[in-house]
Structure formats: structure tokens, C-alpha cells
Amino acid sequence: MDYKGVIIEESLADKSALDGLKILIQEIEVVEEAHETPWLEKWTCDTVEVPEATIDEVTQRLASAIDIEHCGNWYCDFKNDNWHYVVFRDKIFKINRKSRDDYVKMQEYAASIGLPAHQMPNYEGFDLQLLGEFLVEAKKQTYASGDDAKVQSSREGSNDYHFATEMRGEKLAYHDTYFGGVRFMGEEVVYCGDGAPKWGMNYRGETLRPDMSEAAMDAVLRPALSMVGEDKDVLPVRGPRHFERGGYVYEFAAEGDLASFRGEEKVTKDGELIYRLICNGGIIE
């Protein structure tokens, strides 16, 4: 299985180490104080793809080419679904992506050569920033987009939505299963790579006015949920903090972060609470 990773060209003392590599994307970043490389004006970031058959030869070549004259802790790294190579000057770690201990050993070495903690590769339970970006896309493509997005039921009586894509070299899939209508409960799960569940959320909602149909609620719920991610101060797990439409007022608030959170969603009409949903979730290990 091929590997993908990012190489900062300015981190190499010998740029011929890039020869023959398949560059998928090249991006230029203007150096800021947080980069901690004041001798540079820019970073040239190459996203590359390396065949599994040549990963050992490529990482050995890069380990010999990394610049240590200006900075002793440059590194580059490459991943596939199962393995993560982290390459320092003359030091290579081949890490099992499911092993927290493997990451700890690499980070101990990285700390010993002065790499700041916030720049270190981490055990992924999950990359929360990537997770947030993926959730926004997945939710907009599933329930929020309407019933036409439904897929075959996974369990008797269930309503199911599924979305899969690749983002930043990671294979990601989202599945939402719920039961009921006016009163409902469900579960969302995000899978990474070879199908390992990495994140999940449980939820239960109820329309408190029996004369309010599921269709009437959808008139405000679907539009609100289609705005997921637009309110940057709210976790991208439901809708925005506040939304109004057709006399309905939608509100959502959550505590915590994507690793562990609890949230509450409400809809009122003329000041009366007519719908409420409670959700909670986080990283799966």
C-alpha cells in the first residue's frame, strides 16, 4: 500500500533526495514566528506519494539529506493505513499506527533533539482538525442533504446514511444510523483507513408537540444542519449556535471538544420548546 507524506524542501541540505519522487501537491507557506525558522522566508511543502516497494530506500535517502546546520530537529513523515514512518537526520522510526507505545518512543527521541511538543507527530487516535473538516463534508452530504441520500438499512427498521472520501491522504468513512421519527435515537461513526472505528456520537431527539409533524420539524432542522461548520465557535457535530426560519428558532450548544463532548439541540416556536436533542461522543480507541 502506497505512502503519502509531506516534505519541506527547505529542510533538506541536499534537495537531490527529492529526485524521482511523485509530487502530488506543492504549497508555499510564508514563515511566521510559530514556524521557529527565522532564517527562512518560506516553506515549500511537497505532498508526495511513495510506493510501498521503495519506502525504505526513500526514507534512508531522506534521513541522510535532512539539514542539521540550521536546525537539529527537522523531520518528514509518511503514512499508509497501517504504518507511519517518521524520518529525522540519520534516524528513522517505523511506527505501527495502532500502537501508542511506538509513538511515545519516537516522541521521546524527538524531545531529546529539541523538537517542540506541538510540532511532533502524534498517536492518532485521530487528527481532530482533519476529523472536523471531514464531519462538515460528511454531514452536508448525508442527512442534511435530504432523504435521497439514504442508503440501504443496516439493521431492521433503521434509517442509514453513508459517505466516504479521502482527505489529506487518509481514507475516511462516515455512517449514520437512526431509528424513529418524532421520537428518534441514533449513532454516527467515523472510520479511518482499513475500517477501524475512530470516532462516534450517540443522540436522542424528541418532538415535544404531538401536533408538530416530522416534516414540519425538518423545515427547520435540515436547513440548520446544512450549516454545520459555518459557526466556527461551535463543534461541527450538529448545526450553528443560532438559526431562525419560518417562526422557528434553532439553537445548539456543546461542552468539550471532538475528543469528548456533550451537546444539546433545541427548537422553539413562539417561545415554546417544541423539540430537544441530547448528544454525546468522542474518540474511539
Order of alpha helices (4+ residues) and beta strands (2+ residues): beta-beta-beta-alpha-beta-beta-beta-alpha-alpha-beta-beta-beta-beta-beta-alpha-beta-beta-beta-beta
